[in-house]
Every structure is written in C-alpha cells, then in structure tokens.
Amino acid sequence: MKNAAGLDLFCGVGGFALNLASILGQVYGVEVSKPAISAAKRAANYSGIKNVSFAAGDAGTMLESVCPVLGKKPEAVVVNPPRRGIGTGICEWISRLSPSVVVYSSCNPLSLQKDLSRLEGYRVKQAQLFDMFPHTSHAEVMVLAVKK
Ligand SMILES: C[S@@+](CC[C@H](N)C(=O)[O-])C[C@H]1O[C@@H](n2cnc3c(N)ncnc32)[C@H](O)[C@@H]1O
C-alpha cells in the first residue's frame, strides 16, 4: 500500500490521517477548523510523519482540488463528519472517484444510513459499534465499505 494515497475528510486534529500515514504512501486531510489543522500539523511534525499534509477548508468545496495535490487517485477515503453526515455532494464525488475502500466513522446512525445508500457502487463489508459516549444513547459506528 506504500504506493497508494488516502484522504481523511473532516479530519479534525488528524487522528485518522496520522494513522493512515503508516500504511499508505501519502495522506491528505481536510478540515474546516484552522486551529484543528494547526494541531494536526504540529502532531505530524512532533511524530516525524512526513507523508501527510493537511489543509483548512470546507470538505465539500475542496474536493476538486484535492486529487491534483495528491497527484494520484486516493485508494482509501476516510470520512468522520459531524452528525449531519457527508450529504449527497460528497457521496457522489466519492462514487465518481471510486477509491477501493471508504471508511465511514459516524456518530449518527440516521445520517450514516442515508449516506451509505447514496454511495453508489459500494457495499458494507464490516461495521463496528464503539461505545464512546458511555451512559448516553449515543455511539460511534465505523463502517468499511468496499467496491461491489
Ligand atoms: C467528528 S469530528 C472529526 C474528528 C477527527 N476524526 C479527529 O481525529 O479529530 C468532525 C469534524 O468535521 C469538521 N467539519 C465540520 N464541517 C466541515 C466541513 N464543511 N468541511 C470540513 N470539515 C468540517 C469539524 O470541525 C470537526 O472537526
């Protein structure tokens, strides 16, 4: 996988991107919060991770500019959006881009279910519930979707 590139959309402080960088050749994270992007860059520097880049901006509008920066089609796309989910536009963009895998980490099963039904050409291979918000009705669900 060292030749492959990956994307972490809604990357926050870069948790997924920084981990993906150990298995992929190049990783790119996009996040709307500038302070979060600064923290992600500091974490990469601190950890000596060189094959990851981060940019502050809206994931939906930055998509078209991401692939030219990577120089290749991402093989893996990770999304960890807020409760509203990623919505139709990003789902359609991912389907067109056609990465081998989509990893969707969600804190809202309703938007997750809607987005998965919009991800054309993919099927859910594995799903795992994480009880990350104990003593509440909330939970995180991580889904691995692969091309049909
Ligand atoms: C569930 S958190 C992701 C946390 C991240 N995985 C981490 O390791 O820090 C969702 C993130 O989406 C970001 N976000 C919200 N709207 C966005 C948008 N339109 N474009 C990019 N990022 C956005 C929020 O600022 C927040 O950091």
The ligand as an ORCA input file, in Angstrom:
! r2SCAN-3c Opt
* xyz 0 1
  C     -16.324     14.080     14.279
  S     -15.174     15.369     14.046
  C     -13.798     14.587     13.299
  C     -12.689     14.295     14.285
  C     -11.421     13.794     13.639
  N     -11.567     12.458     13.089
  C     -10.216     13.849     14.600
  O      -9.437     12.865     14.678
  O     -10.037     14.886     15.227
  C     -15.918     16.224     12.676
  C     -15.074     17.363     12.162
  O     -15.672     17.906     10.990
  C     -15.304     19.267     10.933
  N     -16.170     19.911      9.918
  C     -17.435     20.346     10.067
  N     -17.904     20.830      8.903
  C     -16.892     20.690      8.000
  C     -16.781     20.992      6.620
  N     -17.784     21.544      5.929
  N     -15.620     20.715      5.986
  C     -14.580     20.164      6.670
  N     -14.635     19.855      7.989
  C     -15.788     20.111      8.642
  C     -15.464     19.748     12.358
  O     -14.736     20.934     12.586
  C     -14.914     18.536     13.143
  O     -13.551     18.687     13.420
*
